[in-house]
């Protein structure tokens, strides 16, 4: 397998992992705090309602579909570390 093919496969695997990522309420809140955004501002950035962000952070619902993918992309680009919420780091 050549290096181009390996790179394509790795990119595909990363995209699939991002799509299937399940966001815990702690991770949603931790990402928002990492970004130094209020619930209102994060909602504006994602094109959703503040109430939706609140529902994710309280565990009433979990982000799914495009919202989960966007959160993953934002987290990756901002240098957010998954699992830091459980360890008490930001």
N, C-alpha and C positions, 0 to 999 in steps of 0.2 A: 504494500500500500504506500503510495507516495505521500509527501507531506501536505500537499493541497487537499487530498482526500481526507487525511487525518484531521486537518483543520476544519473542513466542512462537517465532518461527523461530530467533532467536539462542539462546534457551534450549534448544531442541531440538538445535541444532547443537553446543552445548557439552556436552550430555548424551551425544550420540553420540561426540564426541571423547574424553570421559572413558571411555566404555565400550571404545573401541578403543585406548586408550593402552596401549602396551607398556612395562613397567617393566624397566629394566636392573638388574643386581645392584648397581651403584654408586648408582643412584637409591633403591633400597629401603633400603640401608644409610644413605645420606645423609638420607633422610626420617626414619628411626628415630632417628638422632643429632640431627637438628633438633628432634625431639619430646622428646629427652632420655629415651628409653626403652630398656630392655634388650630383648633378643630375647624374653625370657619375658613382659615386660609388654606389648609390642606384640602378641604372640600372644594374650594374654588379651583385649586390646581388640578384636582381629579375630575372636576365637572359633576360633582355630586352634592348632596345636602350635608350640612353640619350634623344633622340627626343621624345620618348614615354612619359618619365617622364615630359618633358617640355609641351607636349600636355595636360597631365593631369593637370598640375599646371596652365595652362592658360585657362583651361575649354573647350578646343577644343574637347577633349574626356574624358570619365570617365573610371577608371579601372573597369574591369568586369571579371567574371569567376575566373580563378586561380589567376590572378593578384590581384583582390580585396580580395580574401581569404588570400593570402600571406600577403598583407598589414595589414589586420585585425589581423592575427596571430603575425606579427612583432610588431604591435601597442600594443597588449595585453601583450606580453612578455617584452616589453621595458617600460611598465608603462605609455604609452601615454594616455592622457585624451582627448577623443572625445569632440568636441565642444570648446576646448580651443582656437582654431584659431579664432572663432567668438568673443570670450571674450577678445582676446588679450593676452592670457597666453600661455606659452610653457611648 
